[in-house]
Amino acid sequence: MTIPDPREIYCSASYPTVTNCTIAGNSARDNGGAVYCYSQSEPILTNCIL
């Protein structure tokens, strides 16, 4: 999986499941460089390299 956005995973009030991924070379000026979840989000990342 390749996501070109600098903030790779951004979620709000959601329950994303991400498996077997690499998230690299990203940054953010404010919150969350690789993963930013808020508003009761509950992400599940399995076998991922951040």
PyRosetta script that sets phi, psi and omega in degrees:
from pyrosetta import init, pose_from_sequence

init()
pose = pose_from_sequence("MTIPDPREIYCSASYPTVTNCTIAGNSARDNGGAVYCYSQSEPILTNCIL")
pose.set_psi(1, 130.7)
pose.set_omega(1, 174.9)
pose.set_phi(2, -128.3)
pose.set_psi(2, 123.8)
pose.set_omega(2, 178.9)
pose.set_phi(3, -119.9)
pose.set_psi(3, 115.9)
pose.set_omega(3, -171.9)
pose.set_phi(4, -74.9)
pose.set_psi(4, -10.5)
pose.set_omega(4, -178.3)
pose.set_phi(5, -68.1)
pose.set_psi(5, 138.7)
pose.set_omega(5, 178.9)
pose.set_phi(6, -59.9)
pose.set_psi(6, -22.0)
pose.set_omega(6, -179.9)
pose.set_phi(7, -104.9)
pose.set_psi(7, 36.3)
pose.set_omega(7, 178.1)
pose.set_phi(8, 15.9)
pose.set_psi(8, -68.9)
pose.set_omega(8, -179.5)
pose.set_phi(9, -122.6)
pose.set_psi(9, 123.3)
pose.set_omega(9, -178.0)
pose.set_phi(10, -132.8)
pose.set_psi(10, 116.9)
pose.set_omega(10, -177.0)
pose.set_phi(11, -136.8)
pose.set_psi(11, 150.3)
pose.set_omega(11, 179.3)
pose.set_phi(12, -136.1)
pose.set_psi(12, 125.9)
pose.set_omega(12, 178.0)
pose.set_phi(13, 49.2)
pose.set_psi(13, 49.8)
pose.set_omega(13, -178.1)
pose.set_phi(14, -141.7)
pose.set_psi(14, 171.6)
pose.set_omega(14, -176.3)
pose.set_phi(15, -130.7)
pose.set_psi(15, 64.3)
pose.set_omega(15, -177.1)
pose.set_phi(16, -71.3)
pose.set_psi(16, 146.4)
pose.set_omega(16, 173.1)
pose.set_phi(17, -120.1)
pose.set_psi(17, 122.7)
pose.set_omega(17, -178.8)
pose.set_phi(18, -124.8)
pose.set_psi(18, 129.9)
pose.set_omega(18, -176.2)
pose.set_phi(19, -130.8)
pose.set_psi(19, 142.9)
pose.set_omega(19, 175.2)
pose.set_phi(20, 53.0)
pose.set_psi(20, 60.4)
pose.set_omega(20, -178.1)
pose.set_phi(21, -129.7)
pose.set_psi(21, 161.5)
pose.set_omega(21, 170.9)
pose.set_phi(22, -126.8)
pose.set_psi(22, 126.4)
pose.set_omega(22, 177.2)
pose.set_phi(23, -118.4)
pose.set_psi(23, 113.3)
pose.set_omega(23, -174.1)
pose.set_phi(24, -143.2)
pose.set_psi(24, 158.6)
pose.set_omega(24, 174.7)
pose.set_phi(25, 66.9)
pose.set_psi(25, 36.7)
pose.set_omega(25, -177.0)
pose.set_phi(26, -123.1)
pose.set_psi(26, 159.5)
pose.set_omega(26, 177.9)
pose.set_phi(27, -155.8)
pose.set_psi(27, 168.3)
pose.set_omega(27, 177.8)
pose.set_phi(28, -146.9)
pose.set_psi(28, 143.0)
pose.set_omega(28, 179.2)
pose.set_phi(29, -71.7)
pose.set_psi(29, -34.2)
pose.set_omega(29, -178.7)
pose.set_phi(30, -109.5)
pose.set_psi(30, -106.6)
pose.set_omega(30, -174.7)
pose.set_phi(31, -98.6)
pose.set_psi(31, 143.0)
pose.set_omega(31, 170.6)
pose.set_phi(32, 68.9)
pose.set_psi(32, 106.2)
pose.set_omega(32, 174.8)
pose.set_phi(33, -86.2)
pose.set_psi(33, -51.2)
pose.set_omega(33, -178.9)
pose.set_phi(34, -96.4)
pose.set_psi(34, -48.5)
pose.set_omega(34, -176.6)
pose.set_phi(35, -134.6)
pose.set_psi(35, 128.8)
pose.set_omega(35, 175.1)
pose.set_phi(36, -133.4)
pose.set_psi(36, 112.2)
pose.set_omega(36, 179.7)
pose.set_phi(37, -127.7)
pose.set_psi(37, 138.7)
pose.set_omega(37, -179.9)
pose.set_phi(38, -146.2)
pose.set_psi(38, -179.7)
pose.set_omega(38, 177.7)
pose.set_phi(39, 56.9)
pose.set_psi(39, 55.0)
pose.set_omega(39, 175.7)
pose.set_phi(40, 65.9)
pose.set_psi(40, 26.9)
pose.set_omega(40, 174.4)
pose.set_phi(41, -72.6)
pose.set_psi(41, 148.4)
pose.set_omega(41, 178.3)
pose.set_phi(42, -135.8)
pose.set_psi(42, 80.1)
pose.set_omega(42, -178.9)
pose.set_phi(43, -74.2)
pose.set_psi(43, 150.5)
pose.set_omega(43, 172.8)
pose.set_phi(44, -121.4)
pose.set_psi(44, 116.0)
pose.set_omega(44, 177.2)
pose.set_phi(45, -113.8)
pose.set_psi(45, 121.0)
pose.set_omega(45, -177.1)
pose.set_phi(46, -122.4)
pose.set_psi(46, 129.5)
pose.set_omega(46, 177.7)
pose.set_phi(47, 55.2)
pose.set_psi(47, 46.2)
pose.set_omega(47, -179.0)
pose.set_phi(48, -114.8)
pose.set_psi(48, 147.0)
pose.set_omega(48, 175.1)
pose.set_phi(49, -109.8)
pose.set_psi(49, 122.1)
pose.set_omega(49, 179.6)
pose.set_phi(50, -112.5)
pose.dump_pdb("model.pdb")
